[in-house]
Amino acid sequence: MMLHFYKMTGAGNDFVMVDNRDLSLSSVLTHDNIADICDRRFGVGADGLIAVEPAKGKGDVRMRYYNSDGGEAEMCGNGARCFTAFVDFLSEKGMKVVRFETMAGIVKGVVNDDDSVTVQLTTPKDLKLNALPATDVVPAPVHFLNTGVPHAVAYLPSVDKLDIKKAGAFLRYHEAFAPAGTNANFATVLSPQHLKLRTYERGVEDETLACGTGMTATALLHAALTGAPSPISLDVAGGDTLKVAFKRTKDNQFSDVTLTGPALIVFRGEVLIMED
């Protein structure tokens, strides 16, 4: 069959978007097919595939997110922003505010007047400062926070020349984060409310140009360590600057966490799927 899709980017984090509201695509959205579609040499090429499906509970719709290896993941922050813009695009009357279900819980997305998208993320959990000591591979303490998916974060004097594939894989597969593994983020502080970030994503197994939940974890852990106020801006490898806003208590409990940045449709097309 021919699978109709849209290609979207959220700050360089790119996704294949499909409309599965009638569930007609469920039989072809298999692990292997998704991996083939996301392959950058032999497929469309993307960091992941996102499907719009009917809600099962209290959401307007349901977001299904798959990494480029074909495995389903709990959530994706930049994917959630693209999802919000995509649902707005699919809606005949426009849907500027979308409440959608994810494996990590209900997420609220808003298309702003300047066409940027803000998503209010689920409450972060499992904060662990100094989860790992500095090593030769990652020469700084490593901290941890789950912002819908697990993230390890290290703050370094510079991230420009970092071997991110080596350092990222070291944390991604470290026994401290077993069995699920973790995403890995490496940041440098430009000013108290401005960071520069590079991210290695689990499931992609390489650096991506941006990661929404990684930005969020990096900003919140920075606030926990330094007391930096909201909002915090982050420069990502794709060239964009995004903002994480939040409320924080003295004991580092976070609430009302939002992520704001661009979400754009790049092109649309069709890809041939060979059914079994």
C-alpha positions as CSV (number, residue, x, y, z in Angstrom):
1,M,0.0,0.0,0.0
2,M,1.0,3.6,-0.4
3,L,1.3,5.3,3.0
4,H,0.6,9.0,2.9
5,F,2.7,11.0,5.3
6,Y,3.9,14.5,6.3
7,K,7.4,15.4,7.3
8,M,7.8,17.8,10.2
9,T,10.7,19.3,12.1
10,G,10.8,20.7,15.7
11,A,14.1,22.6,16.0
12,G,15.8,20.0,13.8
13,N,14.3,17.0,15.5
14,D,12.4,15.5,12.5
15,F,9.5,13.2,12.3
16,V,7.3,11.3,9.9
17,M,3.7,12.2,10.8
18,V,0.7,10.0,9.8
19,D,-3.0,10.3,10.4
20,N,-4.3,7.0,11.9
21,R,-7.5,8.4,13.4
22,D,-9.5,5.7,11.7
23,L,-6.9,3.0,12.7
24,S,-6.6,1.9,9.1
25,L,-2.8,2.1,9.3
26,S,-2.4,0.0,12.4
27,S,-1.6,-3.2,10.6
28,V,1.3,-1.6,8.6
29,L,2.8,0.4,11.5
30,T,5.0,-2.5,12.5
31,H,8.4,-2.3,14.2
32,D,10.2,-3.2,10.9
33,N,8.2,-0.9,8.7
34,I,8.7,2.1,11.0
35,A,12.4,1.4,11.1
36,D,12.5,1.2,7.3
37,I,10.5,4.5,6.9
38,C,12.9,6.3,9.3
39,D,16.0,5.0,7.6
40,R,17.9,8.0,6.3
41,R,19.5,6.2,3.3
42,F,16.7,3.9,2.2
43,G,13.6,5.4,3.6
44,V,12.0,8.9,4.2
45,G,14.5,9.5,7.0
46,A,13.5,10.7,10.5
47,D,14.3,10.6,14.2
48,G,10.9,9.0,14.7
49,L,7.4,8.3,13.5
50,I,4.3,9.8,15.1
51,A,0.7,8.7,14.6
52,V,-2.5,10.5,15.4
53,E,-5.0,8.0,16.8
54,P,-8.4,8.3,18.5
55,A,-8.4,8.9,22.2
56,K,-9.0,6.1,24.7
57,G,-9.7,8.2,27.7
58,K,-9.8,12.0,28.5
59,G,-7.8,13.4,25.6
60,D,-8.9,14.8,22.3
61,V,-6.7,12.4,20.5
62,R,-3.9,10.0,21.2
63,M,-0.2,10.4,20.3
64,R,1.7,7.2,19.4
65,Y,5.5,7.9,19.2
66,Y,8.0,5.5,17.7
67,N,11.8,5.9,17.7
68,S,13.7,5.5,14.4
69,D,14.6,1.9,15.4
70,G,10.9,1.1,15.3
71,G,10.4,0.8,19.1
72,E,7.6,2.7,20.8
73,A,8.6,5.2,23.4
74,E,6.6,6.9,26.2
75,M,6.9,10.5,24.9
76,C,8.9,13.0,22.9
77,G,8.9,16.7,23.8
78,N,9.6,18.1,20.3
79,G,7.4,15.4,18.9
80,A,4.6,16.6,21.1
81,R,5.0,20.1,19.7
82,C,4.9,18.8,16.2
83,F,2.0,16.6,17.1
84,T,0.1,19.7,18.4
85,A,0.7,21.6,15.1
86,F,-0.2,18.5,13.1
87,V,-3.5,18.0,14.8
88,D,-4.3,21.7,14.3
89,F,-3.5,21.3,10.6
90,L,-5.7,18.2,10.3
91,S,-8.6,19.9,12.0
92,E,-11.1,21.5,9.6
93,K,-11.8,24.4,11.9
94,G,-8.3,24.6,13.4
95,M,-7.6,23.3,16.9
96,K,-5.2,25.7,18.6
97,V,-5.4,23.9,22.0
98,V,-5.0,20.1,22.0
99,R,-5.1,17.7,25.0
100,F,-3.7,14.4,24.0
101,E,-2.9,11.1,25.5
102,T,0.7,9.7,25.7
103,M,2.2,6.7,27.5
104,A,3.6,9.3,29.9
105,G,0.2,10.8,30.6
106,I,-2.0,13.7,29.3
107,V,-0.1,16.5,27.5
108,K,-1.6,19.9,26.6
109,G,-0.3,21.6,23.5
110,V,-1.1,25.2,22.3
111,V,-0.4,26.8,18.9
112,N,0.6,30.4,19.6
113,D,-0.2,33.4,17.6
114,D,3.4,33.5,16.2
115,D,3.0,29.8,15.1
116,S,5.4,28.6,17.8
117,V,4.0,25.7,19.9
118,T,4.0,25.4,23.6
119,V,3.4,22.0,25.3
120,Q,2.7,21.6,29.0
121,L,4.5,18.4,29.9
122,T,3.8,15.8,32.5
123,T,5.2,16.2,36.0
124,P,8.9,15.2,36.1
125,K,9.9,12.5,38.4
126,D,12.9,10.5,39.8
127,L,15.2,13.5,40.2
128,K,18.7,12.3,41.2
129,L,21.5,14.8,41.6
130,N,25.0,13.3,41.3
131,A,23.7,10.0,40.1
132,L,27.2,9.2,38.7
133,P,30.6,10.6,39.5
134,A,32.9,12.1,36.8
135,T,34.8,9.7,34.6
136,D,37.3,9.8,31.8
137,V,34.5,9.4,29.3
138,V,32.2,12.0,30.9
139,P,34.4,14.4,32.9
140,A,31.6,15.8,35.1
141,P,29.0,14.5,37.6
142,V,26.0,13.1,35.9
143,H,22.4,13.9,37.1
144,F,19.1,12.2,36.2
145,L,15.5,13.2,35.7
146,N,12.5,11.6,34.0
147,T,10.6,14.2,32.0
148,G,8.3,11.6,30.4
149,V,11.3,9.6,29.3
150,P,14.6,9.1,31.2
151,H,17.4,11.6,30.8
152,A,21.0,11.8,32.2
153,V,22.6,15.2,32.1
154,A,26.2,16.4,32.5
155,Y,27.3,20.0,32.6
156,L,30.7,20.6,30.9
157,P,32.8,23.7,30.3
158,S,32.3,23.2,26.5
159,V,30.4,20.7,24.4
160,D,31.7,21.7,21.0
161,K,34.4,19.1,20.6
162,L,32.8,16.3,22.7
163,D,32.7,12.8,21.2
164,I,29.0,12.7,21.8
165,K,28.5,9.2,20.3
166,K,31.0,7.7,22.7
167,A,29.9,9.7,25.8
168,G,26.2,9.2,25.0
169,A,26.5,5.5,24.5
170,F,28.5,5.2,27.7
171,L,25.6,6.7,29.7
172,R,22.8,5.2,27.6
173,Y,24.0,1.7,28.4
174,H,25.4,2.3,31.9
175,E,24.3,-0.2,34.5
176,A,23.1,2.6,36.7
177,F,20.3,3.2,34.2
178,A,19.5,-0.4,33.4
179,P,17.4,-2.1,32.3
180,A,15.5,0.7,30.3
181,G,18.6,2.7,29.6
182,T,18.6,6.5,29.3
183,N,19.0,9.4,26.9
184,A,22.1,11.4,27.4
185,N,22.5,15.2,27.4
186,F,25.6,17.4,27.6
187,A,25.3,21.1,28.3
188,T,27.4,24.1,28.9
189,V,26.1,27.2,30.8
190,L,26.3,30.4,28.8
191,S,24.5,32.4,31.5
192,P,22.3,31.6,34.5
193,Q,19.2,31.4,32.2
194,H,20.9,30.3,29.0
195,L,22.4,26.9,28.1
196,K,23.9,25.2,25.1
197,L,22.9,21.6,24.6
198,R,23.8,18.4,22.7
199,T,21.8,15.2,23.0
200,Y,22.3,11.5,22.3
201,E,18.9,9.8,22.0
202,R,18.0,6.3,23.0
203,G,16.4,4.5,20.1
204,V,18.1,6.7,17.6
205,E,21.5,5.6,19.1
206,D,23.2,8.8,17.9
207,E,23.1,12.6,18.4
208,T,19.9,14.4,17.3
209,L,19.6,18.0,16.4
210,A,17.2,18.6,19.3
211,C,15.3,16.7,22.0
212,G,12.4,18.3,23.8
213,T,12.3,16.2,26.9
214,G,16.1,16.4,27.0
215,M,16.0,20.2,26.9
216,T,13.4,20.1,29.7
217,A,15.5,17.7,31.9
218,T,18.6,19.8,31.3
219,A,16.9,23.1,32.2
220,L,15.2,21.7,35.3
221,L,18.3,20.0,36.6
222,H,20.2,23.2,36.1
223,A,17.6,25.1,38.1
224,A,17.8,22.4,40.8
225,L,21.6,22.7,41.0
226,T,22.0,26.5,40.7
227,G,18.6,28.0,41.6
228,A,18.3,29.6,38.2
229,P,14.8,31.1,37.7
230,S,12.2,30.3,35.0
231,P,12.3,30.5,32.0
232,I,15.6,29.0,30.8
233,S,16.6,29.2,27.1
234,L,18.5,26.4,25.4
235,D,20.5,26.6,22.1
236,V,20.3,23.2,20.4
237,A,22.4,21.6,17.6
238,G,19.7,22.3,15.0
239,G,20.4,26.1,15.4
240,D,17.2,27.0,17.2
241,T,16.7,28.4,20.7
242,L,13.8,27.0,22.8
243,K,12.4,28.0,26.2
244,V,11.6,25.8,29.2
245,A,9.3,27.4,31.8
246,F,8.4,26.0,35.2
247,K,7.5,26.4,38.9
248,R,10.0,25.1,41.5
249,T,9.7,24.5,45.2
250,K,12.6,24.8,47.6
251,D,13.0,21.0,47.7
252,N,13.2,20.8,43.9
253,Q,9.7,19.7,43.1
254,F,8.7,21.0,39.6
255,S,5.3,21.7,38.2
256,D,3.6,23.6,35.3
257,V,6.6,22.7,33.1
258,T,6.3,24.0,29.5
259,L,8.4,23.8,26.4
260,T,8.1,26.4,23.6
261,G,9.6,26.4,20.1
262,P,9.0,26.0,16.4
263,A,7.1,23.1,14.8
264,L,7.0,23.1,11.0
265,I,5.7,21.0,8.2
266,V,8.5,20.5,5.7
267,F,6.9,18.4,3.0
268,R,4.3,15.7,2.4
269,G,4.5,12.5,0.3
270,E,3.8,8.8,-0.1
271,V,6.0,5.8,0.6
272,L,5.4,2.3,-0.6
273,I,4.8,-0.2,2.2
274,M,5.1,-3.9,1.4
275,E,2.4,-5.8,3.4
276,D,3.1,-9.3,4.5
